[in-house]
Structure formats: structure tokens, C-alpha cells
Amino acid sequence: MNDYLPDAVTKGLQDARKHSLARGKRLCVHDGDNVYRIHRFWQDGMALDETICDKLRGRVDIYDGARHLYQALIIGSQVTGGETLVSFKWLHPVRDSAPLDFAPDVAAPAGLLARP
């Protein structure tokens, strides 16, 4: 097998990979009916497009595609380097099941077999 590729092909493959990664970013913020894409995300905040500076305040929902991940309370934002950096007061993961009102028994059997 030939492991050498011309520079133009290598550059084209790298550009296609970057485009695929950029397209694969599915994190977004839902503020009512408005949806904004997230460029970067960390525990205390996130980076959005520069044009969203004053539009986003209060409680928002953060999704990964159709899956609801977090609820957050936004306390402030600032424009830096072409991005809006947003700060969270709190960030809570969303549960996909109801909370339990009892401690589950760890040693409980996974299932019971009926006697024949």
C-alpha cells in the first residue's frame, strides 16, 4: 500500500475533517423559541456567536441535538475576540428519570426466576 499522498490531497483531507468536525457540533442553547449554537462549552460558561451578546439572559436550556443536557442560569456576557463569552450562576444536569424517594438496595437481584 502506498502511504505517501501529495500535499494537495493531504490538505484536502484535513480541510474535509475540519469541516466535518465543525458540522458535528450539536450543542445549542434554547431560550424560549430562539436557538443558538455553542462554539465552546465549559463548567462555568460557554462561547457563542458575537451577535448574541445582549439577547441571552436568565434561565436557558442546553441541548445536544435533541437530547436535553443542562439547565443554566446566565448572569452575564461579554464580547471577546469575535465571540460572546457567557457566565453561569448555576448549571444543573437534567435527569432522564424521576428522582427516587428511597435508597436503592445494591444487593437486590436483577430479576426472579419462577419455579416450573
BELHU-V434196 format. One record per backbone hydrogen bond with DSSP energy under -0.5 kcal/mol. CO is the residue of the C=O (numbers start at 1). NH is the residue of the N-H. Records with the same first field share a line. If there is no record, write none. Layout:
# BELHU-V434196
CO = NH / NH
This chain:
# BELHU-V434196
1 = 3
6 = 10
7 = 11
8 = 12
9 = 13
10 = 14
11 = 15
12 = 16
13 = 17
14 = 18
15 = 19
16 = 20
17 = 21
18 = 22
19 = 23
20 = 24
22 = 25
24 = 26
26 = 65
27 = 38
28 = 63
29 = 31 / 36
30 = 32 / 61
31 = 34
34 = 31
36 = 29
37 = 39
40 = 47
42 = 45
44 = 88
45 = 42
46 = 86
47 = 39 / 40
48 = 84
49 = 52
50 = 53
52 = 55 / 56
55 = 57
58 = 74
60 = 72
61 = 30
62 = 69 / 70
63 = 28 / 65
64 = 66 / 67
66 = 68
67 = 64 / 69
69 = 94
70 = 62
71 = 92
72 = 60 / 74
73 = 89 / 90
74 = 58
76 = 87
78 = 80 / 85
80 = 83
82 = 50
83 = 80 / 85
84 = 48 / 86
85 = 78
86 = 46
87 = 75 / 76
90 = 73
92 = 71
102 = 104
104 = 106
105 = 108
